[in-house]
């Protein structure tokens, strides 16, 4: 069965010639994501979603039976499936969705789960129904008594937007779960989702090295010389300009993931050759590494009018040691007054 409908875009109609409804349904039942299907058929993820919705191939949400069918159980735990009956009942309450961090790793530590839990507590105190989306059972945010509702789902755009479409929340918080939900902010914003807290543009401003560097220069804040590269030759040109040693890292990462201090061209070539993430959209970031620098962690809370610095912690170890592996001292004991003023 193929589909030719004026409701479909040309791309979706072309895909329907290759992927009829039964094949689409079978692919989704076997766990193929829209992104994987798009890759196989050399099309885009939105095109796959458009055709899938046209076919009526849409996931429903099932409830985890915590009593193994021995007793009637009413739990707030849900997961998606390509089935018939939807067991997740949407309430009429005002609600907010919080996106968790998924698996723990460098740049995606347990501290983000703590933030998610505190967000749930604060929202509940303010009278909102709280909905947690996370796929890591070893986190506090997935405990039975934390959120009003929990979805055990991968933190991908496809899975997240389906939950949002079903629950119809007032907004979604992406800024507490770490890098994984942060990467979803642009797509969610483009889909019309109300991002609460830091906007997707604000997140991009902090993570796009060129934009962030321009902001530092505009505010006259000192910073190491830097550059961005998509090829080895561009990277070498930057190192000739700013000098070794340099700190190299991927775009759009938090923490120490895939970061390395490079001292010569040979090590730079080895790093670039092994990198799988360099592209025009995600260039390699290269900063002059300050070997004599002293590192500080600064915790601050801000809104659109005020910024409150709650603590400044000084690292004991030399610059370059991952903050999660460092010893920090509060209050700081050695900071230039000019730096404090900045």
MILUM-22581 format. One record per residue (C-alpha): x, y, z; residue in three letters; residue number from 0. Coordinates in Angstrom, 3 decimals. Last residue first. Layout:
BEGIN
<<X, Y, Z>, ala, NUM>;
...
This chain:
BEGIN
<<35.101, 41.165, 37.081>, unk, 341>;
<<35.395, 42.678, 40.569>, unk, 340>;
<<36.478, 39.324, 41.984>, unk, 339>;
<<39.100, 39.005, 39.258>, unk, 338>;
<<40.437, 42.471, 40.084>, unk, 337>;
<<40.634, 41.468, 43.760>, unk, 336>;
<<43.011, 38.647, 42.735>, unk, 335>;
<<42.001, 35.394, 44.367>, unk, 334>;
<<43.922, 33.298, 46.875>, unk, 333>;
<<42.138, 31.789, 49.871>, unk, 332>;
<<38.710, 30.783, 48.583>, unk, 331>;
<<36.023, 30.143, 51.207>, unk, 330>;
<<35.451, 27.273, 50.679>, unk, 329>;
<<38.174, 24.914, 49.500>, unk, 328>;
<<37.975, 22.511, 46.590>, unk, 327>;
<<39.596, 19.118, 46.108>, unk, 326>;
<<39.498, 17.991, 42.514>, unk, 325>;
<<38.198, 14.861, 40.792>, unk, 324>;
<<34.781, 16.289, 39.889>, unk, 323>;
<<36.488, 19.540, 38.908>, unk, 322>;
<<38.518, 17.730, 36.254>, unk, 321>;
<<42.191, 18.560, 36.726>, unk, 320>;
<<43.263, 21.126, 34.137>, unk, 319>;
<<44.612, 23.786, 36.471>, unk, 318>;
<<46.693, 22.444, 39.331>, unk, 317>;
<<45.048, 20.897, 42.373>, unk, 316>;
<<43.746, 22.830, 45.401>, unk, 315>;
<<40.716, 24.220, 43.605>, unk, 314>;
<<39.118, 27.381, 44.993>, unk, 313>;
<<35.408, 27.552, 45.794>, unk, 312>;
<<33.336, 30.726, 45.345>, unk, 311>;
<<29.840, 30.595, 46.853>, unk, 310>;
<<26.309, 31.933, 46.661>, unk, 309>;
<<26.799, 34.486, 43.905>, unk, 308>;
<<23.443, 36.256, 43.433>, unk, 307>;
<<22.514, 37.661, 40.023>, unk, 306>;
<<19.554, 40.018, 39.685>, unk, 305>;
<<17.266, 41.394, 36.963>, unk, 304>;
<<16.320, 38.689, 34.454>, unk, 303>;
<<16.953, 35.880, 36.919>, unk, 302>;
<<20.191, 34.667, 38.437>, unk, 301>;
<<21.649, 32.072, 40.787>, unk, 300>;
<<25.396, 31.688, 41.116>, unk, 299>;
<<27.879, 29.003, 42.073>, unk, 298>;
<<31.510, 29.747, 41.234>, unk, 297>;
<<34.101, 27.003, 40.930>, unk, 296>;
<<37.641, 28.354, 40.892>, unk, 295>;
<<40.793, 27.350, 39.059>, unk, 294>;
<<44.277, 28.820, 39.407>, unk, 293>;
<<46.188, 29.254, 36.169>, unk, 292>;
<<49.886, 28.481, 35.774>, unk, 291>;
<<49.437, 26.048, 32.889>, unk, 290>;
<<47.073, 28.350, 30.985>, unk, 289>;
<<45.923, 26.263, 28.024>, unk, 288>;
<<45.303, 28.272, 24.841>, unk, 287>;
<<41.853, 27.209, 23.724>, unk, 286>;
<<40.863, 24.994, 20.776>, unk, 285>;
<<37.257, 23.987, 20.164>, unk, 284>;
<<36.624, 21.414, 17.431>, unk, 283>;
<<33.622, 22.261, 15.296>, unk, 282>;
<<30.099, 20.853, 15.780>, unk, 281>;
<<27.874, 22.281, 13.035>, unk, 280>;
<<30.673, 22.443, 10.484>, unk, 279>;
<<31.763, 18.986, 11.592>, unk, 278>;
<<34.009, 17.280, 14.166>, unk, 277>;
<<32.416, 14.497, 16.251>, unk, 276>;
<<34.232, 11.314, 15.369>, unk, 275>;
<<37.647, 12.359, 16.666>, unk, 274>;
<<40.433, 9.792, 16.293>, unk, 273>;
<<42.235, 11.602, 13.469>, unk, 272>;
<<41.789, 14.959, 15.253>, unk, 271>;
<<43.405, 13.672, 18.460>, unk, 270>;
<<46.305, 11.971, 16.663>, unk, 269>;
<<46.946, 15.092, 14.573>, unk, 268>;
<<47.034, 17.258, 17.719>, unk, 267>;
<<49.419, 14.839, 19.415>, unk, 266>;
<<51.775, 15.076, 16.435>, unk, 265>;
<<51.453, 18.870, 16.245>, unk, 264>;
<<52.632, 19.433, 19.823>, unk, 263>;
<<51.574, 20.016, 23.459>, unk, 262>;
<<47.888, 19.016, 23.539>, unk, 261>;
<<45.723, 19.017, 26.688>, unk, 260>;
<<42.690, 16.797, 26.161>, unk, 259>;
<<38.916, 17.029, 26.501>, unk, 258>;
<<36.695, 14.136, 25.389>, unk, 257>;
<<34.295, 14.652, 28.348>, unk, 256>;
<<35.767, 16.941, 30.981>, unk, 255>;
<<32.620, 18.718, 32.130>, unk, 254>;
<<29.892, 19.855, 29.757>, unk, 253>;
<<29.832, 19.314, 26.011>, unk, 252>;
<<28.470, 21.382, 23.129>, unk, 251>;
<<31.496, 21.520, 20.848>, unk, 250>;
<<34.236, 18.945, 21.212>, unk, 249>;
<<37.434, 19.573, 23.162>, unk, 248>;
<<41.012, 20.745, 22.731>, unk, 247>;
<<43.075, 22.512, 25.407>, unk, 246>;
<<46.236, 24.009, 23.962>, unk, 245>;
<<49.893, 23.965, 24.983>, unk, 244>;
<<51.040, 25.393, 22.635>, unk, 243>;
<<50.755, 28.693, 20.772>, unk, 242>;
<<47.855, 31.041, 19.949>, unk, 241>;
<<48.512, 31.669, 16.243>, unk, 240>;
<<50.432, 28.517, 15.372>, unk, 239>;
<<47.851, 26.537, 17.362>, unk, 238>;
<<45.051, 28.091, 15.298>, unk, 237>;
<<46.742, 27.254, 11.994>, unk, 236>;
<<47.270, 23.680, 13.166>, unk, 235>;
<<43.543, 23.327, 13.929>, unk, 234>;
<<42.599, 24.711, 10.513>, unk, 233>;
<<44.940, 22.200, 8.887>, unk, 232>;
<<43.478, 19.349, 10.943>, unk, 231>;
<<39.958, 20.185, 9.812>, unk, 230>;
<<36.747, 21.569, 11.378>, unk, 229>;
<<38.378, 24.201, 13.560>, unk, 228>;
<<37.413, 26.696, 16.249>, unk, 227>;
<<39.706, 29.258, 17.867>, unk, 226>;
<<40.899, 30.473, 21.239>, unk, 225>;
<<43.005, 33.009, 23.107>, unk, 224>;
<<42.443, 32.718, 26.849>, unk, 223>;
<<39.838, 35.004, 28.454>, unk, 222>;
<<39.616, 38.501, 29.943>, unk, 221>;
<<36.066, 39.938, 30.324>, unk, 220>;
<<35.493, 43.136, 28.320>, unk, 219>;
<<31.706, 42.604, 28.202>, unk, 218>;
<<31.712, 42.639, 24.381>, unk, 217>;
<<34.834, 40.465, 24.351>, unk, 216>;
<<33.189, 37.925, 26.644>, unk, 215>;
<<30.043, 37.968, 24.476>, unk, 214>;
<<32.084, 37.376, 21.309>, unk, 213>;
<<33.754, 34.414, 22.990>, unk, 212>;
<<30.357, 32.982, 23.943>, unk, 211>;
<<29.085, 33.299, 20.379>, unk, 210>;
<<32.201, 31.658, 18.945>, unk, 209>;
<<32.296, 28.957, 21.615>, unk, 208>;
<<28.638, 27.952, 21.164>, unk, 207>;
<<27.776, 26.435, 24.552>, unk, 206>;
<<26.776, 29.516, 26.575>, unk, 205>;
<<25.011, 31.259, 23.690>, unk, 204>;
<<23.316, 27.978, 22.759>, unk, 203>;
<<21.820, 27.717, 26.247>, unk, 202>;
<<20.619, 31.317, 26.065>, unk, 201>;
<<19.068, 30.636, 22.657>, unk, 200>;
<<17.303, 27.556, 24.044>, unk, 199>;
<<15.916, 29.731, 26.829>, unk, 198>;
<<17.063, 29.470, 30.446>, unk, 197>;
<<14.065, 28.923, 32.695>, unk, 196>;
<<11.041, 27.228, 31.153>, unk, 195>;
<<11.107, 26.058, 27.536>, unk, 194>;
<<7.603, 26.355, 26.040>, unk, 193>;
<<7.494, 23.782, 23.236>, unk, 192>;
<<6.814, 25.207, 19.775>, unk, 191>;
<<8.593, 22.504, 17.772>, unk, 190>;
<<11.521, 24.880, 17.169>, unk, 189>;
<<11.907, 25.206, 20.945>, unk, 188>;
<<11.957, 21.430, 21.339>, unk, 187>;
<<14.559, 21.105, 18.598>, unk, 186>;
<<16.790, 23.782, 20.144>, unk, 185>;
<<16.389, 22.464, 23.708>, unk, 184>;
<<17.206, 18.824, 22.986>, unk, 183>;
<<20.962, 19.260, 23.429>, unk, 182>;
<<20.350, 20.675, 26.904>, unk, 181>;
<<18.427, 17.495, 27.765>, unk, 180>;
<<21.571, 15.374, 27.249>, unk, 179>;
<<24.093, 17.912, 28.558>, unk, 178>;
<<22.889, 18.058, 32.141>, unk, 177>;
<<19.484, 17.363, 33.670>, unk, 176>;
<<18.712, 20.724, 35.284>, unk, 175>;
<<18.431, 23.004, 32.218>, unk, 174>;
<<15.714, 21.192, 30.269>, unk, 173>;
<<12.564, 22.352, 32.095>, unk, 172>;
<<9.378, 21.919, 30.047>, unk, 171>;
<<6.284, 24.117, 29.982>, unk, 170>;
<<2.594, 24.492, 30.713>, unk, 169>;
<<2.275, 20.769, 30.071>, unk, 168>;
<<0.209, 19.120, 27.287>, unk, 167>;
<<0.582, 15.545, 28.624>, unk, 166>;
<<0.266, 13.637, 25.338>, unk, 165>;
<<2.106, 16.039, 23.048>, unk, 164>;
<<4.802, 16.500, 25.702>, unk, 163>;
<<5.247, 12.737, 26.043>, unk, 162>;
<<5.561, 12.388, 22.253>, unk, 161>;
<<8.013, 15.311, 22.170>, unk, 160>;
<<10.293, 13.500, 24.617>, unk, 159>;
<<10.378, 10.187, 22.782>, unk, 158>;
<<11.173, 11.710, 19.389>, unk, 157>;
<<13.591, 14.315, 20.755>, unk, 156>;
<<15.606, 11.717, 22.621>, unk, 155>;
<<15.916, 11.274, 26.368>, unk, 154>;
<<15.078, 7.578, 26.389>, unk, 153>;
<<11.860, 6.845, 28.305>, unk, 152>;
<<10.863, 5.694, 31.781>, unk, 151>;
<<8.076, 8.248, 32.226>, unk, 150>;
<<7.333, 9.272, 35.799>, unk, 149>;
<<4.261, 10.966, 37.251>, unk, 148>;
<<3.609, 12.849, 40.471>, unk, 147>;
<<7.363, 13.139, 40.965>, unk, 146>;
<<9.380, 11.941, 43.976>, unk, 145>;
<<7.661, 9.087, 45.850>, unk, 144>;
<<8.289, 6.198, 43.452>, unk, 143>;
<<11.991, 6.909, 42.990>, unk, 142>;
<<12.999, 7.923, 39.442>, unk, 141>;
<<14.398, 11.308, 40.493>, unk, 140>;
<<16.587, 9.568, 43.079>, unk, 139>;
<<18.633, 7.954, 40.346>, unk, 138>;
<<19.600, 4.324, 39.808>, unk, 137>;
<<16.632, 3.605, 37.507>, unk, 136>;
<<18.141, 5.771, 34.730>, unk, 135>;
<<15.690, 6.406, 31.893>, unk, 134>;
<<14.307, 9.812, 32.842>, unk, 133>;
<<11.240, 11.963, 32.224>, unk, 132>;
<<9.687, 13.435, 35.372>, unk, 131>;
<<6.192, 14.923, 35.475>, unk, 130>;
<<5.279, 17.324, 38.264>, unk, 129>;
<<1.760, 18.585, 38.921>, unk, 128>;
<<2.085, 22.214, 39.930>, unk, 127>;
<<0.998, 23.832, 43.200>, unk, 126>;
<<4.049, 25.927, 44.100>, unk, 125>;
<<5.161, 23.273, 46.593>, unk, 124>;
<<4.999, 20.734, 43.766>, unk, 123>;
<<7.188, 22.966, 41.637>, unk, 122>;
<<9.752, 23.356, 44.417>, unk, 121>;
<<9.922, 19.622, 45.167>, unk, 120>;
<<10.218, 18.698, 41.484>, unk, 119>;
<<12.958, 21.285, 40.948>, unk, 118>;
<<14.832, 19.879, 43.959>, unk, 117>;
<<14.666, 16.423, 42.375>, unk, 116>;
<<15.960, 17.715, 39.043>, unk, 115>;
<<18.842, 19.536, 40.751>, unk, 114>;
<<19.836, 16.363, 42.616>, unk, 113>;
<<19.742, 14.494, 39.309>, unk, 112>;
<<22.179, 17.041, 37.915>, unk, 111>;
<<24.555, 16.442, 40.819>, unk, 110>;
<<24.573, 12.747, 39.911>, unk, 109>;
<<26.853, 13.404, 36.984>, unk, 108>;
<<26.350, 14.143, 33.296>, unk, 107>;
<<29.539, 15.910, 32.255>, unk, 106>;
<<31.471, 12.715, 32.865>, unk, 105>;
<<28.941, 9.887, 33.040>, unk, 104>;
<<25.634, 9.001, 34.704>, unk, 103>;
<<22.980, 7.539, 32.401>, unk, 102>;
<<19.816, 9.608, 31.793>, unk, 101>;
<<19.953, 13.292, 32.681>, unk, 100>;
<<16.397, 14.139, 33.644>, unk, 99>;
<<13.862, 16.240, 31.741>, unk, 98>;
<<11.343, 18.025, 33.966>, unk, 97>;
<<7.760, 18.341, 32.714>, unk, 96>;
<<5.460, 20.949, 34.267>, unk, 95>;
<<1.766, 20.678, 35.090>, unk, 94>;
<<-1.420, 22.657, 35.573>, unk, 93>;
<<-4.005, 20.015, 36.387>, unk, 92>;
<<-6.479, 18.601, 33.860>, unk, 91>;
<<-5.053, 15.118, 34.184>, unk, 90>;
<<-3.814, 12.936, 31.347>, unk, 89>;
<<-4.464, 9.244, 31.875>, unk, 88>;
<<-1.545, 6.987, 30.967>, unk, 87>;
<<-2.972, 3.573, 30.057>, unk, 86>;
<<-3.171, 4.094, 26.285>, unk, 85>;
<<-4.607, 1.001, 24.594>, unk, 84>;
<<-3.579, -0.103, 21.084>, unk, 83>;
<<0.141, -0.898, 21.041>, unk, 82>;
<<3.322, 0.724, 19.777>, unk, 81>;
<<4.829, 1.034, 23.240>, unk, 80>;
<<5.825, 3.842, 25.588>, unk, 79>;
<<6.660, 3.582, 29.280>, unk, 78>;
<<4.837, 4.708, 32.413>, unk, 77>;
<<5.292, 4.778, 36.188>, unk, 76>;
<<2.626, 6.704, 38.172>, unk, 75>;
<<1.334, 3.556, 39.864>, unk, 74>;
<<-2.156, 2.205, 40.427>, unk, 73>;
<<-1.985, -1.470, 41.228>, unk, 72>;
<<-4.761, -4.046, 41.439>, unk, 71>;
<<-3.278, -7.103, 43.080>, unk, 70>;
<<-1.407, -10.179, 41.856>, unk, 69>;
<<-0.906, -8.684, 38.380>, unk, 68>;
<<2.866, -8.370, 38.991>, unk, 67>;
<<2.247, -5.899, 41.847>, unk, 66>;
<<4.342, -3.049, 40.413>, unk, 65>;
<<2.421, -3.083, 37.136>, unk, 64>;
<<4.263, -0.497, 35.022>, unk, 63>;
<<1.671, 1.547, 33.143>, unk, 62>;
<<1.616, 1.676, 29.343>, unk, 61>;
<<1.846, 4.717, 27.126>, unk, 60>;
<<0.784, 4.833, 23.494>, unk, 59>;
<<2.954, 5.208, 20.402>, unk, 58>;
<<1.648, 6.544, 17.107>, unk, 57>;
<<1.356, 4.789, 13.749>, unk, 56>;
<<-1.728, 6.604, 12.457>, unk, 55>;
<<-0.488, 6.349, 8.870>, unk, 54>;
<<-0.426, 10.138, 8.600>, unk, 53>;
<<1.390, 10.273, 11.940>, unk, 52>;
<<4.055, 7.938, 10.542>, unk, 51>;
<<4.329, 9.992, 7.346>, unk, 50>;
<<4.919, 13.233, 9.240>, unk, 49>;
<<7.264, 11.544, 11.723>, unk, 48>;
<<9.382, 10.124, 8.904>, unk, 47>;
<<9.534, 13.532, 7.218>, unk, 46>;
<<10.487, 15.213, 10.513>, unk, 45>;
<<13.423, 12.741, 10.858>, unk, 44>;
<<14.809, 13.555, 7.436>, unk, 43>;
<<15.438, 11.387, 4.370>, unk, 42>;
<<18.085, 8.919, 3.277>, unk, 41>;
<<15.863, 5.832, 3.644>, unk, 40>;
<<18.101, 4.127, 6.214>, unk, 39>;
<<19.019, 7.392, 7.949>, unk, 38>;
<<15.391, 8.485, 8.209>, unk, 37>;
<<14.457, 5.094, 9.666>, unk, 36>;
<<17.214, 5.447, 12.252>, unk, 35>;
<<16.100, 8.979, 13.157>, unk, 34>;
<<12.452, 7.924, 13.418>, unk, 33>;
<<13.554, 5.252, 15.884>, unk, 32>;
<<13.505, 1.536, 15.097>, unk, 31>;
<<12.265, -0.456, 18.089>, unk, 30>;
<<10.753, -3.565, 16.532>, unk, 29>;
<<7.227, -2.193, 16.933>, unk, 28>;
<<8.361, 0.942, 15.076>, unk, 27>;
<<9.656, -1.080, 12.131>, unk, 26>;
<<6.492, -3.206, 12.042>, unk, 25>;
<<4.273, -0.129, 11.962>, unk, 24>;
<<6.308, 1.451, 9.156>, unk, 23>;
<<6.253, -1.787, 7.167>, unk, 22>;
<<2.473, -2.064, 7.538>, unk, 21>;
<<2.029, 1.627, 6.533>, unk, 20>;
<<4.064, 1.526, 3.322>, unk, 19>;
<<7.754, 2.527, 3.237>, unk, 18>;
<<9.274, 2.953, -0.220>, unk, 17>;
<<6.423, 4.751, -1.990>, unk, 16>;
<<5.499, 6.407, 1.316>, unk, 15>;
<<8.941, 8.042, 1.381>, unk, 14>;
<<8.172, 9.967, -1.808>, unk, 13>;
<<4.869, 11.137, -0.339>, unk, 12>;
<<6.671, 12.257, 2.817>, unk, 11>;
<<9.230, 14.243, 0.804>, unk, 10>;
<<6.541, 15.838, -1.361>, unk, 9>;
<<4.703, 16.968, 1.759>, unk, 8>;
<<1.578, 15.106, 2.792>, unk, 7>;
<<-1.928, 16.531, 3.041>, unk, 6>;
<<-2.327, 16.379, -0.753>, unk, 5>;
<<-2.232, 12.613, -0.352>, unk, 4>;
<<-0.578, 9.846, -2.294>, unk, 3>;
<<0.074, 6.826, -0.114>, unk, 2>;
<<1.373, 3.407, -0.960>, unk, 1>;
<<0.000, 0.000, 0.000>, unk, 0>;
